[in-house]
Amino acid sequence: MVCVNFQLKVLKRTLWLKKELLENLNMIQTKLGIIGGSGLYQFPQLQDAKWINVQSPWGEVSDDLLFGKIGDLEIVFLPRHGRKHRLSPSYINYRANIDALKQAGVTDIVSVSACGSLREDLPPGAFLLVDQFIDMTKSRNKSFFGDGIVAHVSFAEPISQRLVDQLSTVMTSKKIQYQATGTYVCIEGPQFSTKAESQLYRSWSCDVIGMTNLPEVQLAREAEIPYATLAMVTDYDCWHPDHDAVTVEQVSRIMAQNTSIAKEIIAEFAIHFPQHREACSSGADTALDGAIMSSLQSLEPEKLEKFTTIAGRLLNEQGGK
């Protein structure tokens, strides 16, 4: 018994020292968020998986969140369109989705997104790791800020290169065809592009076209969550002279193939994802520092409550002064 008690004391002391060391090194305990796009509504690789309803003050979340693990890493999965694909891109409540993931403790997000290719050398079935975005959406709530509190976050480098590099390592090891950089133009939809629009986006040197990553990535930055996009190419949009106009049937067929591969990529990515990490070099973990123009404390209680998750770090710091 004495031996057991001594071992427990040693274990507790070790855990305490580990926690103190992580805090001193400004290390972040990670929880990985996966946002599944068209075709990715479940994540069977998760162990001990459980769907849990998370309420958001910003409105209705697309679906319950699926909590589980891969190895020792905690993961939270959200189907962007809902498990029955009930939400068109324009009807997704992106603010509620990001807020719910933040409430769940997510520290990093990987978005898996179907898209069309605007390049000859990026055929259907290929993957792209996005590093830039162009926003052509028209009718979406693009910020948590604006009503009573104003903030302007830096967004020149919208993705986390750390996450992109880790995804790239996995795909290289699996010999999966992909491009390591590229620009994603996000349109409002739900219609696919006209030929004139498709050619215009090609003239801008865009690489892929989709309907969902904006404002999602913008809101993730405001919520101080590093973000990366794993784009799955399903079609050539409508610019390609040797391919028919985009159809749902065509997209669905390629999407099914891509989704299976994407699940393998994410599962392997999660196995090697660190349980603790340093602050992201993109600045995403502290994006609100110097960005807020108004006083959080001056907000009415009902409005302030909406920011307890999104700006909770700053509220805690201000409240402690």
DOLUM-715100 format. One record per residue (C-alpha): residue number from 1; residue in one letter; z, x, y. Coordinates in pm, 1 decimal, m for minus. Layout:
BEGIN
[NUM; "a"; [Z; X; Y]],
...
//
This chain:
BEGIN
[1; "m"; [0.0; 0.0; 0.0]],
[2; "v"; [85.5; 283.4; 237.7]],
[3; "c"; [m252.9; 438.3; 166.3]],
[4; "v"; [m433.5; 108.9; 236.2]],
[5; "n"; [m248.1; 56.3; 563.7]],
[6; "f"; [m329.5; 408.5; 671.7]],
[7; "q"; [m697.7; 354.6; 591.4]],
[8; "l"; [m701.1; 31.3; 794.7]],
[9; "k"; [m543.1; 210.6; 1089.6]],
[10; "v"; [m802.4; 485.4; 1065.4]],
[11; "l"; [m1082.7; 226.4; 1047.3]],
[12; "k"; [m953.2; 36.3; 1351.9]],
[13; "r"; [m914.9; 359.8; 1544.3]],
[14; "t"; [m1269.2; 462.9; 1449.0]],
[15; "l"; [m1414.7; 128.3; 1561.6]],
[16; "w"; [m1222.2; 146.7; 1890.3]],
[17; "l"; [m1344.2; 499.6; 1956.4]],
[18; "k"; [m1702.7; 395.2; 1873.3]],
[19; "k"; [m1681.5; 102.4; 2118.6]],
[20; "e"; [m1535.8; 328.6; 2389.6]],
[21; "l"; [m1806.9; 588.9; 2328.6]],
[22; "l"; [m2085.6; 329.0; 2356.1]],
[23; "e"; [m1942.1; 198.0; 2682.1]],
[24; "n"; [m1910.5; 548.2; 2825.4]],
[25; "l"; [m2270.1; 623.8; 2731.4]],
[26; "n"; [m2386.8; 290.0; 2876.1]],
[27; "m"; [m2526.6; 195.5; 2536.0]],
[28; "i"; [m2639.1; m163.5; 2474.8]],
[29; "q"; [m2568.7; m343.2; 2147.2]],
[30; "t"; [m2900.4; m502.8; 2059.8]],
[31; "k"; [m3002.3; m846.8; 1942.4]],
[32; "l"; [m3376.1; m893.7; 1894.6]],
[33; "g"; [m3553.7; m1207.8; 2014.7]],
[34; "i"; [m3885.7; m1309.1; 1859.6]],
[35; "i"; [m4101.3; m1572.3; 2030.3]],
[36; "g"; [m4356.5; m1713.0; 1789.4]],
[37; "g"; [m4682.8; m1841.0; 1930.1]],
[38; "s"; [m4953.7; m2056.1; 1772.6]],
[39; "g"; [m4933.0; m2032.9; 1394.3]],
[40; "l"; [m4588.6; m1871.4; 1386.8]],
[41; "y"; [m4333.9; m2150.9; 1357.2]],
[42; "q"; [m4101.3; m2010.2; 1091.3]],
[43; "f"; [m3971.7; m1666.0; 1004.0]],
[44; "p"; [m3892.2; m1655.9; 630.2]],
[45; "q"; [m3800.3; m1285.1; 636.5]],
[46; "l"; [m3472.0; m1369.4; 811.0]],
[47; "q"; [m3159.5; m1352.1; 596.1]],
[48; "d"; [m2873.9; m1601.5; 633.0]],
[49; "a"; [m3100.4; m1800.2; 863.4]],
[50; "k"; [m2969.9; m2105.7; 1047.7]],
[51; "w"; [m3131.2; m2330.9; 1306.9]],
[52; "i"; [m2894.6; m2394.9; 1600.2]],
[53; "n"; [m2950.5; m2619.0; 1901.0]],
[54; "v"; [m2895.1; m2439.2; 2232.3]],
[55; "q"; [m2877.1; m2647.5; 2549.2]],
[56; "s"; [m3007.6; m2505.5; 2876.4]],
[57; "p"; [m2930.2; m2618.9; 3233.1]],
[58; "w"; [m3299.8; m2556.4; 3304.0]],
[59; "g"; [m3415.4; m2839.5; 3078.3]],
[60; "e"; [m3538.7; m2886.8; 2723.3]],
[61; "v"; [m3588.7; m2581.3; 2501.8]],
[62; "s"; [m3905.9; m2583.7; 2287.9]],
[63; "d"; [m3699.9; m2610.8; 1968.5]],
[64; "d"; [m3374.1; m2505.6; 1808.3]],
[65; "l"; [m3322.4; m2131.3; 1777.5]],
[66; "l"; [m3328.5; m1969.5; 1434.9]],
[67; "f"; [m3044.0; m1719.4; 1400.0]],
[68; "g"; [m3050.5; m1465.0; 1118.0]],
[69; "k"; [m3067.7; m1100.4; 1023.8]],
[70; "i"; [m3305.4; m841.5; 888.9]],
[71; "g"; [m3087.2; m572.1; 739.9]],
[72; "d"; [m2798.2; m528.3; 983.9]],
[73; "l"; [m2996.2; m631.5; 1292.1]],
[74; "e"; [m2924.5; m973.3; 1443.5]],
[75; "i"; [m3239.3; m1167.9; 1528.5]],
[76; "v"; [m3306.1; m1490.1; 1715.9]],
[77; "f"; [m3641.7; m1662.7; 1660.8]],
[78; "l"; [m3794.5; m1931.9; 1884.1]],
[79; "p"; [m4122.4; m2114.8; 1809.5]],
[80; "r"; [m4278.0; m2137.5; 2155.4]],
[81; "h"; [m4470.2; m2460.9; 2089.0]],
[82; "g"; [m4202.8; m2613.3; 1864.0]],
[83; "r"; [m4213.6; m2617.9; 1484.6]],
[84; "k"; [m4466.8; m2904.2; 1484.7]],
[85; "h"; [m4675.6; m2746.9; 1762.6]],
[86; "r"; [m4592.5; m3040.9; 1987.7]],
[87; "l"; [m4607.4; m2860.8; 2323.0]],
[88; "s"; [m4925.8; m2765.2; 2505.9]],
[89; "p"; [m4898.8; m2436.8; 2705.2]],
[90; "s"; [m4856.3; m2621.6; 3035.8]],
[91; "y"; [m4575.6; m2838.2; 2896.1]],
[92; "i"; [m4359.3; m2556.3; 2759.9]],
[93; "n"; [m4035.7; m2517.4; 2954.6]],
[94; "y"; [m4046.8; m2138.9; 2982.8]],
[95; "r"; [m3733.4; m2123.9; 3197.0]],
[96; "a"; [m3526.9; m2314.2; 2941.7]],
[97; "n"; [m3664.1; m2097.3; 2658.0]],
[98; "i"; [m3573.4; m1767.1; 2824.8]],
[99; "d"; [m3235.6; m1899.7; 2936.6]],
[100; "a"; [m3156.8; m2014.1; 2580.2]],
[101; "l"; [m3248.6; m1673.7; 2437.2]],
[102; "k"; [m3030.7; m1504.6; 2699.4]],
[103; "q"; [m2744.1; m1739.5; 2610.7]],
[104; "a"; [m2790.1; m1637.3; 2246.2]],
[105; "g"; [m2727.7; m1276.3; 2343.0]],
[106; "v"; [m3086.3; m1152.6; 2306.0]],
[107; "t"; [m3134.9; m806.1; 2459.3]],
[108; "d"; [m3503.5; m747.8; 2376.0]],
[109; "i"; [m3797.9; m984.7; 2325.6]],
[110; "v"; [m4118.2; m943.3; 2127.0]],
[111; "s"; [m4372.2; m1217.1; 2191.3]],
[112; "v"; [m4625.6; m1282.7; 1913.9]],
[113; "s"; [m4924.5; m1449.5; 2079.7]],
[114; "a"; [m5267.5; m1565.8; 1967.1]],
[115; "c"; [m5544.8; m1484.0; 2215.0]],
[116; "g"; [m5918.6; m1447.5; 2263.6]],
[117; "s"; [m6095.3; m1112.6; 2296.1]],
[118; "l"; [m6294.6; m1014.0; 2604.5]],
[119; "r"; [m6415.3; m687.2; 2449.8]],
[120; "e"; [m6680.2; m610.5; 2190.1]],
[121; "d"; [m6460.6; m351.4; 2020.3]],
[122; "l"; [m6164.9; m589.0; 1984.5]],
[123; "p"; [m6290.1; m829.2; 1715.4]],
[124; "p"; [m6115.5; m1134.2; 1568.1]],
[125; "g"; [m5837.9; m1015.2; 1337.7]],
[126; "a"; [m5744.4; m717.1; 1556.1]],
[127; "f"; [m5415.4; m671.8; 1742.0]],
[128; "l"; [m5342.1; m555.5; 2094.5]],
[129; "l"; [m5022.2; m427.1; 2254.7]],
[130; "v"; [m5042.8; m564.2; 2608.4]],
[131; "d"; [m4927.4; m351.5; 2902.6]],
[132; "q"; [m5056.2; m551.8; 3202.3]],
[133; "f"; [m5104.0; m917.6; 3295.8]],
[134; "i"; [m5314.5; m1123.9; 3536.8]],
[135; "d"; [m5180.1; m1468.7; 3618.8]],
[136; "m"; [m5437.4; m1748.0; 3651.1]],
[137; "t"; [m5198.1; m2033.8; 3575.9]],
[138; "k"; [m5167.5; m2309.3; 3834.8]],
[139; "s"; [m4892.5; m2559.8; 3761.3]],
[140; "r"; [m4591.6; m2384.0; 3609.9]],
[141; "n"; [m4239.9; m2300.3; 3723.3]],
[142; "k"; [m4266.3; m1921.7; 3748.8]],
[143; "s"; [m3919.4; m1824.1; 3865.6]],
[144; "f"; [m3553.8; m1909.4; 3822.7]],
[145; "f"; [m3511.5; m1843.6; 4193.9]],
[146; "g"; [m3620.1; m2029.2; 4505.9]],
[147; "d"; [m3391.4; m2332.0; 4548.8]],
[148; "g"; [m3088.3; m2200.8; 4736.7]],
[149; "i"; [m3125.9; m1843.4; 4614.3]],
[150; "v"; [m3419.8; m1607.6; 4662.8]],
[151; "a"; [m3502.9; m1302.6; 4452.1]],
[152; "h"; [m3804.7; m1071.1; 4424.2]],
[153; "v"; [m3797.5; m856.8; 4108.8]],
[154; "s"; [m4013.0; m549.4; 4057.5]],
[155; "f"; [m4297.5; m632.6; 3820.3]],
[156; "a"; [m4545.3; m344.8; 3852.9]],
[157; "e"; [m4476.8; m240.0; 3492.8]],
[158; "p"; [m4416.1; m576.5; 3324.4]],
[159; "i"; [m4354.9; m466.6; 2965.2]],
[160; "s"; [m4109.5; m234.2; 2794.7]],
[161; "q"; [m4297.1; 78.0; 2685.1]],
[162; "r"; [m4012.0; 153.7; 2447.0]],
[163; "l"; [m4081.8; m168.1; 2254.8]],
[164; "v"; [m4457.0; m104.4; 2262.3]],
[165; "d"; [m4410.9; 247.5; 2123.5]],
[166; "q"; [m4191.9; 116.4; 1842.4]],
[167; "l"; [m4447.7; m152.5; 1752.9]],
[168; "s"; [m4725.7; 106.8; 1767.7]],
[169; "t"; [m4541.4; 328.7; 1521.2]],
[170; "v"; [m4514.1; 40.8; 1274.1]],
[171; "m"; [m4881.3; m59.5; 1298.6]],
[172; "t"; [m4999.9; 297.9; 1268.3]],
[173; "s"; [m4792.8; 345.4; 953.6]],
[174; "k"; [m4938.0; 22.8; 809.2]],
[175; "k"; [m5295.2; 120.1; 906.6]],
[176; "i"; [m5341.2; m201.2; 1104.1]],
[177; "q"; [m5632.1; m214.8; 1350.3]],
[178; "y"; [m5494.1; m237.0; 1702.1]],
[179; "q"; [m5531.0; m119.3; 2062.0]],
[180; "a"; [m5224.9; 39.3; 2224.1]],
[181; "t"; [m5292.8; m84.0; 2580.2]],
[182; "g"; [m5470.0; m375.0; 2742.8]],
[183; "t"; [m5465.8; m642.9; 3011.0]],
[184; "y"; [m5388.7; m1005.8; 2923.2]],
[185; "v"; [m5526.0; m1272.7; 3157.6]],
[186; "c"; [m5332.2; m1597.0; 3129.6]],
[187; "i"; [m5514.3; m1921.6; 3209.3]],
[188; "e"; [m5367.6; m2267.5; 3253.4]],
[189; "g"; [m5551.7; m2438.9; 2969.3]],
[190; "p"; [m5535.7; m2638.3; 2755.9]],
[191; "q"; [m5916.1; m2614.4; 2769.1]],
[192; "f"; [m6081.5; m2289.7; 2667.6]],
[193; "s"; [m6280.1; m2100.5; 2933.6]],
[194; "t"; [m6625.4; m2175.0; 3068.1]],
[195; "k"; [m6880.0; m1896.9; 3015.5]],
[196; "a"; [m6868.9; m1818.8; 3387.6]],
[197; "e"; [m6490.5; m1778.2; 3375.9]],
[198; "s"; [m6507.8; m1566.4; 3062.0]],
[199; "q"; [m6763.9; m1334.1; 3220.9]],
[200; "l"; [m6553.3; m1315.5; 3537.7]],
[201; "y"; [m6247.7; m1199.6; 3344.4]],
[202; "r"; [m6461.9; m941.2; 3164.8]],
[203; "s"; [m6580.7; m810.7; 3501.5]],
[204; "w"; [m6213.7; m760.5; 3592.0]],
[205; "s"; [m6174.8; m536.4; 3283.1]],
[206; "c"; [m5938.3; m781.6; 3114.0]],
[207; "d"; [m5902.8; m725.2; 2740.0]],
[208; "v"; [m5764.9; m1053.9; 2605.6]],
[209; "i"; [m5720.4; m1409.9; 2727.6]],
[210; "g"; [m5436.2; m1645.0; 2646.3]],
[211; "m"; [m5238.6; m1940.6; 2778.4]],
[212; "t"; [m4869.4; m1867.9; 2726.6]],
[213; "n"; [m4741.4; m1521.9; 2823.5]],
[214; "l"; [m4708.8; m1617.1; 3189.4]],
[215; "p"; [m4463.6; m1708.7; 3326.8]],
[216; "e"; [m4273.7; m1614.9; 3011.9]],
[217; "v"; [m4283.4; m1240.0; 3077.7]],
[218; "q"; [m4198.2; m1291.1; 3446.2]],
[219; "l"; [m3892.9; m1498.9; 3357.8]],
[220; "a"; [m3781.2; m1246.3; 3097.5]],
[221; "r"; [m3783.1; m980.9; 3370.6]],
[222; "e"; [m3574.5; m1204.8; 3598.8]],
[223; "a"; [m3334.6; m1259.2; 3308.5]],
[224; "e"; [m3313.1; m879.8; 3264.1]],
[225; "i"; [m3456.7; m881.8; 2910.8]],
[226; "p"; [m3712.6; m611.5; 2814.8]],
[227; "y"; [m4029.7; m776.0; 2680.5]],
[228; "a"; [m4339.8; m678.7; 2483.2]],
[229; "t"; [m4641.4; m873.7; 2358.6]],
[230; "l"; [m4801.6; m838.6; 2017.3]],
[231; "a"; [m5135.0; m1010.5; 2081.2]],
[232; "m"; [m5333.1; m1141.5; 1782.5]],
[233; "v"; [m5707.6; m1176.0; 1844.5]],
[234; "t"; [m5848.4; m1498.3; 1698.4]],
[235; "d"; [m6190.9; m1523.9; 1863.8]],
[236; "y"; [m6436.5; m1379.3; 2118.4]],
[237; "d"; [m6368.8; m1651.8; 2376.0]],
[238; "c"; [m6715.8; m1784.9; 2474.3]],
[239; "w"; [m6882.7; m1484.3; 2638.4]],
[240; "h"; [m7021.7; m1326.4; 2320.3]],
[241; "p"; [m7392.0; m1412.8; 2269.2]],
[242; "d"; [m7373.4; m1379.1; 1890.0]],
[243; "h"; [m7073.8; m1610.7; 1845.3]],
[244; "d"; [m7038.3; m1983.8; 1887.8]],
[245; "a"; [m6808.8; m2139.0; 2146.4]],
[246; "v"; [m6442.3; m2128.1; 2054.7]],
[247; "t"; [m6321.7; m2404.5; 1822.3]],
[248; "v"; [m5976.5; m2495.1; 1694.5]],
[249; "e"; [m6100.8; m2457.5; 1335.6]],
[250; "q"; [m6222.6; m2103.1; 1399.4]],
[251; "v"; [m5902.6; m2005.6; 1577.2]],
[252; "s"; [m5681.8; m2156.6; 1305.1]],
[253; "r"; [m5859.5; m1970.0; 1025.2]],
[254; "i"; [m5821.7; m1626.6; 1184.2]],
[255; "m"; [m5476.5; m1715.6; 1311.8]],
[256; "a"; [m5348.6; m1778.9; 959.0]],
[257; "q"; [m5459.0; m1429.4; 855.5]],
[258; "n"; [m5311.9; m1267.0; 1166.4]],
[259; "t"; [m4981.5; m1452.8; 1139.1]],
[260; "s"; [m4917.9; m1321.0; 789.9]],
[261; "i"; [m4975.6; m964.5; 910.7]],
[262; "a"; [m4767.6; m1023.1; 1225.0]],
[263; "k"; [m4468.3; m1128.2; 1015.3]],
[264; "e"; [m4494.6; m803.2; 819.4]],
[265; "i"; [m4515.8; m603.4; 1143.2]],
[266; "i"; [m4209.6; m772.0; 1294.0]],
[267; "a"; [m4006.9; m740.8; 973.6]],
[268; "e"; [m4080.4; m367.4; 951.6]],
[269; "f"; [m4017.1; m330.2; 1324.8]],
[270; "a"; [m3676.6; m496.9; 1286.0]],
[271; "i"; [m3574.2; m272.9; 996.5]],
[272; "h"; [m3610.8; 34.6; 1217.5]],
[273; "f"; [m3495.1; m125.0; 1542.9]],
[274; "p"; [m3177.1; 45.9; 1670.4]],
[275; "q"; [m2856.2; m156.2; 1676.7]],
[276; "h"; [m2761.7; 27.0; 1996.6]],
[277; "r"; [m2989.2; 159.9; 2268.4]],
[278; "e"; [m2989.8; 308.3; 2614.3]],
[279; "a"; [m3104.0; 113.6; 2919.6]],
[280; "c"; [m3478.3; 44.1; 2917.2]],
[281; "s"; [m3686.6; 283.1; 3128.7]],
[282; "s"; [m3881.9; m16.5; 3260.5]],
[283; "g"; [m3572.5; m111.0; 3460.6]],
[284; "a"; [m3567.9; m452.8; 3295.4]],
[285; "d"; [m3197.4; m436.4; 3204.1]],
[286; "t"; [m3102.4; m417.8; 3574.0]],
[287; "a"; [m3403.2; m591.8; 3731.9]],
[288; "l"; [m3186.5; m804.7; 3962.0]],
[289; "d"; [m3022.3; m504.7; 4128.4]],
[290; "g"; [m3149.4; m508.1; 4486.4]],
[291; "a"; [m3377.2; m805.4; 4413.9]],
[292; "i"; [m3158.9; m1095.8; 4526.0]],
[293; "m"; [m3192.6; m1177.8; 4895.6]],
[294; "s"; [m2928.8; m1452.8; 4903.6]],
[295; "s"; [m2559.4; m1471.0; 4820.8]],
[296; "l"; [m2490.7; m1599.5; 4471.3]],
[297; "q"; [m2137.8; m1691.9; 4571.0]],
[298; "s"; [m2263.0; m1920.6; 4849.6]],
[299; "l"; [m2435.8; m2157.3; 4606.0]],
[300; "e"; [m2294.0; m2500.8; 4537.3]],
[301; "p"; [m2101.3; m2508.8; 4206.8]],
[302; "e"; [m2363.5; m2721.6; 4026.8]],
[303; "k"; [m2642.6; m2479.9; 4125.9]],
[304; "l"; [m2432.5; m2172.3; 4058.0]],
[305; "e"; [m2370.5; m2297.1; 3704.8]],
[306; "k"; [m2742.7; m2270.1; 3629.2]],
[307; "f"; [m2725.9; m1896.0; 3697.3]],
[308; "t"; [m2421.2; m1815.7; 3483.5]],
[309; "t"; [m2650.2; m1683.4; 3209.9]],
[310; "i"; [m2950.6; m1549.3; 3401.2]],
[311; "a"; [m2748.1; m1369.7; 3668.9]],
[312; "g"; [m2419.8; m1352.1; 3481.0]],
[313; "r"; [m2399.7; m973.5; 3505.5]],
[314; "l"; [m2410.0; m979.9; 3884.7]],
[315; "l"; [m2176.2; m1277.7; 3907.9]],
[316; "n"; [m1919.6; m1093.4; 3696.2]],
[317; "e"; [m1954.3; m779.8; 3908.6]],
[318; "q"; [m1923.6; m973.1; 4235.2]],
[319; "g"; [m1633.4; m1177.4; 4101.3]],
[320; "g"; [m1450.7; m860.1; 4002.2]],
[321; "k"; [m1466.6; m705.9; 4350.3]],
//
